[in-house]
Amino acid sequence: MPGNLEPETVRMTRTRHMIRTALAAAAPALVVLIAAQAQAAGRIAVREKSEVAGRVVLVGDVAQITGVPDEERLNIEGLKFSTSPPPDKDLSLTREQVTGKLLNAGLKLENFDVSIPETTVIHRKSVTITGTRLMEEGIAYLRSTLPWKSITVEPSEKDIPRDVVLPYGEASLEFEMTAKPKEYGINNFRVKIFLDGEPARVIGMTGYVKVLGDVVTAARNIKSGQTITEDDLAIEKLDVARLRPGAYNSMEKLLGKQALRNISRGDLFTHSSIESIPDINVGDMVSLIYKKPGLEISARAKALQKGYIGESIKVVTTEPKKTLTGVVVDPQTVEIVEP
């Protein structure tokens, strides 16, 4: 062999020695790298079922994060996973969909031990205000608000309101009349629904509730000009929304008044169907008097108009016939008053 060439065995021995030396020098660094990788490898375990309250689903709402420092865990849990389903509804996701959403959230799944079920269901919490509650509290509100002395409030023929489903929170109701309460016709009212103190929904309630009030009707047929007595009157409970303005709800207001037209049994009394009996009727003979200091003149006259005490009416004297205006003093006397 040429003198400058080492034997093969010597060269191989030297090469193996160099490799061992290099490995020995690199070993500490490899140990540190492997340990660091083992420390960074956390675990993400997605739950089969999760419940959320808000509009946004976070990673922490659907998965348990372990094996990483607390600060990193909190950051991961705060990442947006998806949008929530509507209140009281479910969002069902496949394993592939969950994986995609975790990647979209910015997670490098290759750095984690990831466990995802075949199907993940997310349910959004809610608060439900039942139609029955709306009806019951609406009826109680009307009973305390309407001006009728004697009313009955009950559900109408219309179905009760639908249940109201809202996002999870503290719900409260506030009823109000949309106009000043009245004794006749429809009393419109509504309910305002608040969630955590903020307005959430407004519902008109008028069509769901019927208000019955005491109304005076004719107990028998009454002729025009007849004076109303207690035997002529009856009390019935009728739907206030169907009443015309002027209906009476008290017998006392009608006693002693006079029918302006024929009234049939069962008819309602209104301001246009009755009137107070005048103190003087058309055609009544009265004493017509005229007074001034030191002088008083009286004569007979006939009333040309009906009138009440304190009102002015026209009369005509008998001899000579002269039309004058005077004030009713009592049922038999009219006094001429100088302008």
Buried (B, 14 or more C-beta within 10 A) or exposed (E): EEEEEEEEEEEEEEEEEEEEEEEEEEEEEEEEEEEEEEEEEBBBBBBEEBEBEEEEBBBBBBBEBEBBEEEEBEBBBEBEBBEBBEBBEEBEBEEEBBBEBBEEBEBEEEEBEBEBBEEBBBBBBBBEBEBEBBBEBBBEBBEEBBEBEEBBBEBBEEEBBEEBEBBBBEBEBEBEBEEEEBBBEBBEBBBBBBBEEEEBEEBEBBBBBBBBBBBBBBBEEBEEEBEBEEEBBBBEEBEBBEBEEBBBBBBEBBEEBBBBEEBEEEBBBBEEBBEEBBBBBEEBEBBBBBEEEEEEEEBEBBBBBBBBEEEEBBBEBEEEEEEBBBBBBEBEBBBBEEE
